[in-house]
Amino acid sequence: MSNADTRLAREFHEYTKHSYLSVRQNPHWLDFDNQPHPYKIYPDAPELDLPRDFDQPAADTFEAISGTAPPGGQLDLPKLARTLYFTYGITRTKVYGHRRFDFRACAGAGALYPTELYVVARHVEGMAPGLYHFNPGDFKLRRLREGDLGEPLVTATGGDPAVAVAAAVIVETAIFWRSTWKYRDRAYRYVYWDAGMVTANLLAVATSEGLGARVITAFLDQAVDRLLGIDGQREGTLCLVVLGGDAPPTTSMADLTALPHRATPLSAEEVDYPALHRVHRACFLGGEQEVQSLRGAAAAVGNPPAKGRVLTLRIPSPLHGPALGATIIRRGSTRIFGRVGIGLSGFSVILDRASRGIPMDVFARDGDSTLDLYVIVNDVEELPAGAYYYRRGEGTLELLKEGEFRADAGHLGLGQALPGDAAACVFFLADLKRVLSALGNRGYRIAQLEAGIMGGKMYLAAFAQEIGATGLTFYDDDVITFFSPHASGKEPIFLMAFGIPKSRVMSINR
Ligand SMILES: Cc1cc2nc3c(=O)[nH]c(=O)nc-3n(C[C@H](O)[C@H](O)[C@H](O)COP(=O)(O)O)c2cc1C
């Protein structure tokens, strides 16, 4: 199996496509008695309480999601606590029947939260260097290894210069079973969308804290898994986020013995999903050279010449938003949209601010991306209802076909009411042939992760303007048919819907 043999990612993508028929011919019932626990617990690892008396991240939401702090920046324990809380902490709790559900700072498909966060602390004031696991359930860190682990991380990332001076590196993993429990093999896509949501918050909070941050997607999987003490099969590393700088260069070689701590099982039994494990391994990178060759390798290709009418988006200037912390606390996926419109400037800000580029190792320049955005407008002031292509970098929407497509939007979003009732839907598409030829199978993961990050930024941009939002899944091939011929040859990666929550429409009308 090699990263270059991209038939594996393509096969997986085909195998996990949803269609109207596939979801009906292959139904799946959820076994609630065997649902994996949402928190990973290391019962015997030393605990470190995170301070809770922190202020909310104060930066303007739009600046925080669309900018980045310059590389570097100092980190201390209260800053780290605030960063972890507003990235993935519990912001709401609901009780349904006898069960309590904790909701997090960012969205997560099915509220299953497969992402786990580990902190490799290198130069964090108030905290000894080492590897820590973050448990959002009790808001504690647990120390799994002691000492500066910079050297194995620098090696695993092919000598990444940001890792070499990082104050801390947040390693994001997925416990696949948490997500396969509901989504089966297709969960491999969901875990990256979910990690993208986490990463979007993390990048925004880091920017607000004045911490340079960078997403690393090219690394030696087995080396990072070994560092964390995970098996790479039931739990695998998805990406790393470098935070801050100023750490002195590592001199010591870490001695990575087996982890002396074990986590408690998440459920009575686990169901295996072999296609997911196969594709995960097919994306592994084998050596330092392969890691280095991916750096900056995903260049954007630019927009094709416009054939349809081009409409200009409207970004208010100056643009001011609420503080990031207030936006994150307010965020929550919209469950029912009222069939009312949103303003052009609100929708323009969502598209523009979320798609200004992500500081990621595979992107050399601002605006590089693996994705193209397509839109169904149901009800956005000043825009004719219809299907559009977002001409990124130009601040325009190209009208592909005009018409009322609420029924199509509802169908494409797996027959759910949300996209049909929404004011607008944004479909994230990738030219997989191009992405896989530039990045190998790894490009498949990166496209899913990028979609999650952009989607997470869109959640924040929407909620900063009191517009509701939700992530959605979709009928793959029908999406491409709908947007063709413009989209032919591409594949859908993710879907987001925006509008006014029905509860708000009803309270306004009362
Ligand atoms: C990747 C992703 C996919 C989602 N897909 C759907 C979906 O198909 N239908 C739906 O109603 N909600 C969907 N959601 C919304 C989640 O159910 C919601 O985020 C989760 O219940 C947590 O609630 P919160 O976002 O309000 O914190 C999705 C969210 C994400 C992040």
The ligand as an SDF file (V2000), in Angstrom:
LIG
                    3D

 31 33  0  0  0  0  0  0  0  0999 V2000
  -19.6420   17.4230    9.7680 C   0  0  0  0  0  0  0  0  0  0  0  0
  -21.0350   17.6680   10.2540 C   0  0  0  0  0  0  0  0  0  0  0  0
  -22.1070   17.0510    9.6260 C   0  0  0  0  0  0  0  0  0  0  0  0
  -23.3910   17.2830   10.0910 C   0  0  0  0  0  0  0  0  0  0  0  0
  -24.4500   16.7040    9.4440 N   0  0  0  0  0  0  0  0  0  0  0  0
  -25.7000   16.9630    9.8620 C   0  0  0  0  0  0  0  0  0  0  0  0
  -26.8240   16.4380    9.1740 C   0  0  0  0  0  0  0  0  0  0  0  0
  -26.6830   15.7600    8.1480 O   0  0  0  0  0  0  0  0  0  0  0  0
  -28.0770   16.7440    9.6490 N   0  0  0  0  0  0  0  0  0  0  0  0
  -28.2600   17.5230   10.7730 C   0  0  0  0  0  0  0  0  0  0  0  0
  -29.3990   17.7630   11.1570 O   0  0  0  0  0  0  0  0  0  0  0  0
  -27.1980   18.0400   11.4530 N   0  0  0  0  0  0  0  0  0  0  0  0
  -25.9460   17.7860   11.0190 C   0  0  0  0  0  0  0  0  0  0  0  0
  -24.8720   18.3300   11.6840 N   0  0  0  0  0  0  0  0  0  0  0  0
  -25.0710   19.1240   12.9190 C   0  0  0  0  0  0  0  0  0  0  0  0
  -24.7160   18.2780   14.1500 C   0  0  0  0  0  0  0  0  0  0  0  0
  -25.7560   17.3730   14.4040 O   0  0  0  0  0  0  0  0  0  0  0  0
  -24.4460   19.1760   15.3540 C   0  0  0  0  0  0  0  0  0  0  0  0
  -23.2530   19.8640   15.1220 O   0  0  0  0  0  0  0  0  0  0  0  0
  -24.3020   18.3710   16.6390 C   0  0  0  0  0  0  0  0  0  0  0  0
  -25.5140   17.8140   17.0400 O   0  0  0  0  0  0  0  0  0  0  0  0
  -23.7650   19.2300   17.7680 C   0  0  0  0  0  0  0  0  0  0  0  0
  -24.6370   20.3010   18.0330 O   0  0  0  0  0  0  0  0  0  0  0  0
  -24.2020   21.8150   17.9520 P   0  0  0  0  0  0  0  0  0  0  0  0
  -23.6030   22.0560   16.5950 O   0  0  0  0  0  0  0  0  0  0  0  0
  -25.4750   22.5600   18.1550 O   0  0  0  0  0  0  0  0  0  0  0  0
  -23.2100   22.0720   19.0310 O   0  0  0  0  0  0  0  0  0  0  0  0
  -23.5930   18.1290   11.2150 C   0  0  0  0  0  0  0  0  0  0  0  0
  -22.5030   18.7370   11.8240 C   0  0  0  0  0  0  0  0  0  0  0  0
  -21.2400   18.5190   11.3500 C   0  0  0  0  0  0  0  0  0  0  0  0
  -20.0850   19.1930   12.0160 C   0  0  0  0  0  0  0  0  0  0  0  0
  1  2  1  0
  2  3  1  0
  2 30  2  0
  3  4  2  0
  4  5  1  0
  4 28  1  0
  5  6  2  0
  6  7  1  0
  6 13  1  0
  7  8  2  0
  7  9  1  0
  9 10  1  0
 10 11  2  0
 10 12  1  0
 12 13  2  0
 13 14  1  0
 14 15  1  0
 14 28  1  0
 15 16  1  0
 16 17  1  0
 16 18  1  0
 18 19  1  0
 18 20  1  0
 20 21  1  0
 20 22  1  0
 22 23  1  0
 23 24  1  0
 24 25  2  0
 24 26  1  0
 24 27  1  0
 28 29  2  0
 29 30  1  0
 30 31  1  0
M  END
$$$$
